[in-house]
Amino acid sequence: MMNTKINYLYRDGSNYKQFNYAIVAGEFKEEDLRYIESVMNFEFFIPEQVGLHLTRPDDDFTEDDHCWAELDPEEDIVLTDEDPLPEGDGIITWEQLMDKFREVEKTGWNEDEYTPN
């Protein structure tokens, strides 16, 4: 069985960049990519709201920092034979990630909860 690698980019207000990725257990379906794209805020999403980590270029938060990351589901989500990586409480599955996106569709993106202070 293959796993899914998700590549996403954090870019702060001064254009400092930090590349992030996650590997979740299980395979995506093509229709999942279109669904994720429909839930996203244009090309942006809040990784922490769907259970993924977000690494920024610096641990010291400034007025340039925010919670959004860039993702192009059609290009940045790929199958891999790499092992899944722990996210937060442990290994998550593709289905668990999709459940989180379904929750966001109902509640919306909550940037107030995830924006650094």
PyMOL commands that place a pseudoatom at each C-alpha (Angstrom):
pseudoatom trace, name=CA, resn=MET, resi=1, chain=A, elem=C, hetatm=0, pos=[0.000, 0.000, 0.000]
pseudoatom trace, name=CA, resn=MET, resi=2, chain=A, elem=C, hetatm=0, pos=[1.200, 3.486, -0.839]
pseudoatom trace, name=CA, resn=ASN, resi=3, chain=A, elem=C, hetatm=0, pos=[0.963, 6.535, 1.407]
pseudoatom trace, name=CA, resn=THR, resi=4, chain=A, elem=C, hetatm=0, pos=[0.281, 10.181, 0.621]
pseudoatom trace, name=CA, resn=LYS, resi=5, chain=A, elem=C, hetatm=0, pos=[2.802, 13.019, 0.781]
pseudoatom trace, name=CA, resn=ILE, resi=6, chain=A, elem=C, hetatm=0, pos=[1.486, 16.565, 1.099]
pseudoatom trace, name=CA, resn=ASN, resi=7, chain=A, elem=C, hetatm=0, pos=[3.900, 19.402, 0.272]
pseudoatom trace, name=CA, resn=TYR, resi=8, chain=A, elem=C, hetatm=0, pos=[2.890, 22.893, 1.389]
pseudoatom trace, name=CA, resn=LEU, resi=9, chain=A, elem=C, hetatm=0, pos=[4.565, 26.274, 1.711]
pseudoatom trace, name=CA, resn=TYR, resi=10, chain=A, elem=C, hetatm=0, pos=[4.479, 28.868, 4.468]
pseudoatom trace, name=CA, resn=ARG, resi=11, chain=A, elem=C, hetatm=0, pos=[5.258, 32.390, 3.246]
pseudoatom trace, name=CA, resn=ASP, resi=12, chain=A, elem=C, hetatm=0, pos=[5.161, 35.248, 5.735]
pseudoatom trace, name=CA, resn=GLY, resi=13, chain=A, elem=C, hetatm=0, pos=[4.317, 38.881, 5.014]
pseudoatom trace, name=CA, resn=SER, resi=14, chain=A, elem=C, hetatm=0, pos=[7.972, 39.656, 4.217]
pseudoatom trace, name=CA, resn=ASN, resi=15, chain=A, elem=C, hetatm=0, pos=[8.110, 36.702, 1.778]
pseudoatom trace, name=CA, resn=TYR, resi=16, chain=A, elem=C, hetatm=0, pos=[10.316, 34.524, 3.991]
pseudoatom trace, name=CA, resn=LYS, resi=17, chain=A, elem=C, hetatm=0, pos=[9.480, 30.938, 3.086]
pseudoatom trace, name=CA, resn=GLN, resi=18, chain=A, elem=C, hetatm=0, pos=[9.447, 27.613, 4.875]
pseudoatom trace, name=CA, resn=PHE, resi=19, chain=A, elem=C, hetatm=0, pos=[8.664, 24.417, 2.997]
pseudoatom trace, name=CA, resn=ASN, resi=20, chain=A, elem=C, hetatm=0, pos=[6.605, 21.864, 4.928]
pseudoatom trace, name=CA, resn=TYR, resi=21, chain=A, elem=C, hetatm=0, pos=[5.452, 18.351, 4.198]
pseudoatom trace, name=CA, resn=ALA, resi=22, chain=A, elem=C, hetatm=0, pos=[3.488, 15.591, 5.829]
pseudoatom trace, name=CA, resn=ILE, resi=23, chain=A, elem=C, hetatm=0, pos=[3.183, 11.910, 5.024]
pseudoatom trace, name=CA, resn=VAL, resi=24, chain=A, elem=C, hetatm=0, pos=[-0.127, 10.338, 5.990]
pseudoatom trace, name=CA, resn=ALA, resi=25, chain=A, elem=C, hetatm=0, pos=[-1.086, 6.667, 5.904]
pseudoatom trace, name=CA, resn=GLY, resi=26, chain=A, elem=C, hetatm=0, pos=[-3.121, 5.568, 2.918]
pseudoatom trace, name=CA, resn=GLU, resi=27, chain=A, elem=C, hetatm=0, pos=[-3.788, 6.692, -0.626]
pseudoatom trace, name=CA, resn=PHE, resi=28, chain=A, elem=C, hetatm=0, pos=[-5.765, 9.644, -1.887]
pseudoatom trace, name=CA, resn=LYS, resi=29, chain=A, elem=C, hetatm=0, pos=[-8.389, 9.458, -4.595]
pseudoatom trace, name=CA, resn=GLU, resi=30, chain=A, elem=C, hetatm=0, pos=[-8.513, 11.926, -7.475]
pseudoatom trace, name=CA, resn=GLU, resi=31, chain=A, elem=C, hetatm=0, pos=[-11.917, 13.202, -6.371]
pseudoatom trace, name=CA, resn=ASP, resi=32, chain=A, elem=C, hetatm=0, pos=[-10.400, 13.954, -2.924]
pseudoatom trace, name=CA, resn=LEU, resi=33, chain=A, elem=C, hetatm=0, pos=[-8.034, 16.466, -4.523]
pseudoatom trace, name=CA, resn=ARG, resi=34, chain=A, elem=C, hetatm=0, pos=[-10.901, 18.337, -6.163]
pseudoatom trace, name=CA, resn=TYR, resi=35, chain=A, elem=C, hetatm=0, pos=[-12.799, 18.293, -2.878]
pseudoatom trace, name=CA, resn=ILE, resi=36, chain=A, elem=C, hetatm=0, pos=[-9.854, 19.738, -0.931]
pseudoatom trace, name=CA, resn=GLU, resi=37, chain=A, elem=C, hetatm=0, pos=[-9.455, 22.442, -3.550]
pseudoatom trace, name=CA, resn=SER, resi=38, chain=A, elem=C, hetatm=0, pos=[-13.130, 23.380, -3.162]
pseudoatom trace, name=CA, resn=VAL, resi=39, chain=A, elem=C, hetatm=0, pos=[-12.778, 23.719, 0.633]
pseudoatom trace, name=CA, resn=MET, resi=40, chain=A, elem=C, hetatm=0, pos=[-9.586, 25.783, 0.524]
pseudoatom trace, name=CA, resn=ASN, resi=41, chain=A, elem=C, hetatm=0, pos=[-9.506, 29.571, 0.716]
pseudoatom trace, name=CA, resn=PHE, resi=42, chain=A, elem=C, hetatm=0, pos=[-8.286, 30.003, -2.864]
pseudoatom trace, name=CA, resn=GLU, resi=43, chain=A, elem=C, hetatm=0, pos=[-4.829, 28.340, -2.685]
pseudoatom trace, name=CA, resn=PHE, resi=44, chain=A, elem=C, hetatm=0, pos=[-4.543, 28.622, 1.108]
pseudoatom trace, name=CA, resn=PHE, resi=45, chain=A, elem=C, hetatm=0, pos=[-5.390, 26.393, 4.039]
pseudoatom trace, name=CA, resn=ILE, resi=46, chain=A, elem=C, hetatm=0, pos=[-4.602, 26.249, 7.765]
pseudoatom trace, name=CA, resn=PRO, resi=47, chain=A, elem=C, hetatm=0, pos=[-2.546, 23.064, 8.246]
pseudoatom trace, name=CA, resn=GLU, resi=48, chain=A, elem=C, hetatm=0, pos=[-3.044, 22.952, 12.016]
pseudoatom trace, name=CA, resn=GLN, resi=49, chain=A, elem=C, hetatm=0, pos=[-6.823, 23.018, 11.607]
pseudoatom trace, name=CA, resn=VAL, resi=50, chain=A, elem=C, hetatm=0, pos=[-6.700, 19.778, 9.622]
pseudoatom trace, name=CA, resn=GLY, resi=51, chain=A, elem=C, hetatm=0, pos=[-4.174, 18.081, 11.913]
pseudoatom trace, name=CA, resn=LEU, resi=52, chain=A, elem=C, hetatm=0, pos=[-0.917, 18.898, 10.087]
pseudoatom trace, name=CA, resn=HIS, resi=53, chain=A, elem=C, hetatm=0, pos=[2.085, 20.744, 11.502]
pseudoatom trace, name=CA, resn=LEU, resi=54, chain=A, elem=C, hetatm=0, pos=[3.156, 24.188, 10.310]
pseudoatom trace, name=CA, resn=THR, resi=55, chain=A, elem=C, hetatm=0, pos=[6.789, 25.217, 10.567]
pseudoatom trace, name=CA, resn=ARG, resi=56, chain=A, elem=C, hetatm=0, pos=[7.645, 28.880, 10.091]
pseudoatom trace, name=CA, resn=PRO, resi=57, chain=A, elem=C, hetatm=0, pos=[11.095, 30.304, 9.199]
pseudoatom trace, name=CA, resn=ASP, resi=58, chain=A, elem=C, hetatm=0, pos=[11.575, 31.625, 12.740]
pseudoatom trace, name=CA, resn=ASP, resi=59, chain=A, elem=C, hetatm=0, pos=[10.214, 30.750, 16.179]
pseudoatom trace, name=CA, resn=ASP, resi=60, chain=A, elem=C, hetatm=0, pos=[9.891, 34.440, 17.069]
pseudoatom trace, name=CA, resn=PHE, resi=61, chain=A, elem=C, hetatm=0, pos=[6.514, 35.573, 15.801]
pseudoatom trace, name=CA, resn=THR, resi=62, chain=A, elem=C, hetatm=0, pos=[6.260, 38.998, 14.203]
pseudoatom trace, name=CA, resn=GLU, resi=63, chain=A, elem=C, hetatm=0, pos=[3.462, 41.048, 12.669]
pseudoatom trace, name=CA, resn=ASP, resi=64, chain=A, elem=C, hetatm=0, pos=[4.327, 39.300, 9.380]
pseudoatom trace, name=CA, resn=ASP, resi=65, chain=A, elem=C, hetatm=0, pos=[3.329, 35.866, 10.686]
pseudoatom trace, name=CA, resn=HIS, resi=66, chain=A, elem=C, hetatm=0, pos=[-0.023, 34.183, 10.114]
pseudoatom trace, name=CA, resn=CYS, resi=67, chain=A, elem=C, hetatm=0, pos=[-1.499, 30.666, 10.049]
pseudoatom trace, name=CA, resn=TRP, resi=68, chain=A, elem=C, hetatm=0, pos=[-2.013, 30.126, 6.305]
pseudoatom trace, name=CA, resn=ALA, resi=69, chain=A, elem=C, hetatm=0, pos=[-0.010, 27.837, 4.016]
pseudoatom trace, name=CA, resn=GLU, resi=70, chain=A, elem=C, hetatm=0, pos=[-0.087, 27.472, 0.244]
pseudoatom trace, name=CA, resn=LEU, resi=71, chain=A, elem=C, hetatm=0, pos=[-1.152, 24.229, -1.381]
pseudoatom trace, name=CA, resn=ASP, resi=72, chain=A, elem=C, hetatm=0, pos=[-1.985, 23.161, -4.916]
pseudoatom trace, name=CA, resn=PRO, resi=73, chain=A, elem=C, hetatm=0, pos=[-3.689, 19.787, -4.381]
pseudoatom trace, name=CA, resn=GLU, resi=74, chain=A, elem=C, hetatm=0, pos=[-3.206, 18.660, -7.986]
pseudoatom trace, name=CA, resn=GLU, resi=75, chain=A, elem=C, hetatm=0, pos=[0.581, 19.205, -7.814]
pseudoatom trace, name=CA, resn=ASP, resi=76, chain=A, elem=C, hetatm=0, pos=[1.489, 19.074, -4.132]
pseudoatom trace, name=CA, resn=ILE, resi=77, chain=A, elem=C, hetatm=0, pos=[-0.294, 15.890, -3.048]
pseudoatom trace, name=CA, resn=VAL, resi=78, chain=A, elem=C, hetatm=0, pos=[1.447, 12.780, -4.349]
pseudoatom trace, name=CA, resn=LEU, resi=79, chain=A, elem=C, hetatm=0, pos=[1.674, 9.073, -3.654]
pseudoatom trace, name=CA, resn=THR, resi=80, chain=A, elem=C, hetatm=0, pos=[4.827, 7.852, -1.927]
pseudoatom trace, name=CA, resn=ASP, resi=81, chain=A, elem=C, hetatm=0, pos=[6.317, 4.649, -0.601]
pseudoatom trace, name=CA, resn=GLU, resi=82, chain=A, elem=C, hetatm=0, pos=[7.776, 6.589, 2.336]
pseudoatom trace, name=CA, resn=ASP, resi=83, chain=A, elem=C, hetatm=0, pos=[6.506, 5.706, 5.810]
pseudoatom trace, name=CA, resn=PRO, resi=84, chain=A, elem=C, hetatm=0, pos=[3.902, 7.962, 7.432]
pseudoatom trace, name=CA, resn=LEU, resi=85, chain=A, elem=C, hetatm=0, pos=[5.217, 10.605, 9.835]
pseudoatom trace, name=CA, resn=PRO, resi=86, chain=A, elem=C, hetatm=0, pos=[3.667, 11.456, 13.199]
pseudoatom trace, name=CA, resn=GLU, resi=87, chain=A, elem=C, hetatm=0, pos=[1.499, 14.583, 13.235]
pseudoatom trace, name=CA, resn=GLY, resi=88, chain=A, elem=C, hetatm=0, pos=[0.506, 15.932, 16.634]
pseudoatom trace, name=CA, resn=ASP, resi=89, chain=A, elem=C, hetatm=0, pos=[-0.868, 12.895, 18.472]
pseudoatom trace, name=CA, resn=GLY, resi=90, chain=A, elem=C, hetatm=0, pos=[0.601, 10.318, 16.084]
pseudoatom trace, name=CA, resn=ILE, resi=91, chain=A, elem=C, hetatm=0, pos=[0.199, 8.868, 12.621]
pseudoatom trace, name=CA, resn=ILE, resi=92, chain=A, elem=C, hetatm=0, pos=[-2.911, 10.063, 10.823]
pseudoatom trace, name=CA, resn=THR, resi=93, chain=A, elem=C, hetatm=0, pos=[-4.594, 8.415, 7.890]
pseudoatom trace, name=CA, resn=TRP, resi=94, chain=A, elem=C, hetatm=0, pos=[-5.738, 9.946, 4.643]
pseudoatom trace, name=CA, resn=GLU, resi=95, chain=A, elem=C, hetatm=0, pos=[-9.348, 9.309, 5.712]
pseudoatom trace, name=CA, resn=GLN, resi=96, chain=A, elem=C, hetatm=0, pos=[-8.792, 11.187, 8.997]
pseudoatom trace, name=CA, resn=LEU, resi=97, chain=A, elem=C, hetatm=0, pos=[-7.350, 14.109, 7.050]
pseudoatom trace, name=CA, resn=MET, resi=98, chain=A, elem=C, hetatm=0, pos=[-10.361, 14.103, 4.733]
pseudoatom trace, name=CA, resn=ASP, resi=99, chain=A, elem=C, hetatm=0, pos=[-12.659, 14.095, 7.785]
pseudoatom trace, name=CA, resn=LYS, resi=100, chain=A, elem=C, hetatm=0, pos=[-10.890, 17.247, 9.006]
pseudoatom trace, name=CA, resn=PHE, resi=101, chain=A, elem=C, hetatm=0, pos=[-11.441, 18.947, 5.634]
pseudoatom trace, name=CA, resn=ARG, resi=102, chain=A, elem=C, hetatm=0, pos=[-15.125, 17.946, 5.820]
pseudoatom trace, name=CA, resn=GLU, resi=103, chain=A, elem=C, hetatm=0, pos=[-15.327, 19.595, 9.259]
pseudoatom trace, name=CA, resn=VAL, resi=104, chain=A, elem=C, hetatm=0, pos=[-13.779, 22.769, 7.837]
pseudoatom trace, name=CA, resn=GLU, resi=105, chain=A, elem=C, hetatm=0, pos=[-16.361, 22.785, 5.059]
pseudoatom trace, name=CA, resn=LYS, resi=106, chain=A, elem=C, hetatm=0, pos=[-19.054, 22.976, 7.747]
pseudoatom trace, name=CA, resn=THR, resi=107, chain=A, elem=C, hetatm=0, pos=[-17.358, 25.407, 10.151]
pseudoatom trace, name=CA, resn=GLY, resi=108, chain=A, elem=C, hetatm=0, pos=[-15.040, 27.440, 7.916]
pseudoatom trace, name=CA, resn=TRP, resi=109, chain=A, elem=C, hetatm=0, pos=[-11.385, 28.260, 8.431]
pseudoatom trace, name=CA, resn=ASN, resi=110, chain=A, elem=C, hetatm=0, pos=[-10.718, 29.581, 11.945]
pseudoatom trace, name=CA, resn=GLU, resi=111, chain=A, elem=C, hetatm=0, pos=[-7.703, 31.827, 11.574]
pseudoatom trace, name=CA, resn=ASP, resi=112, chain=A, elem=C, hetatm=0, pos=[-8.245, 33.469, 14.982]
pseudoatom trace, name=CA, resn=GLU, resi=113, chain=A, elem=C, hetatm=0, pos=[-7.529, 30.183, 16.763]
pseudoatom trace, name=CA, resn=TYR, resi=114, chain=A, elem=C, hetatm=0, pos=[-4.336, 29.444, 14.830]
pseudoatom trace, name=CA, resn=THR, resi=115, chain=A, elem=C, hetatm=0, pos=[-2.773, 32.878, 14.269]
pseudoatom trace, name=CA, resn=PRO, resi=116, chain=A, elem=C, hetatm=0, pos=[0.363, 33.379, 16.411]
pseudoatom trace, name=CA, resn=ASN, resi=117, chain=A, elem=C, hetatm=0, pos=[0.141, 35.999, 19.146]
for i in range(1, 117): cmd.bond("trace and resi %d" % i, "trace and resi %d" % (i + 1))
show_as sticks, trace
zoom trace
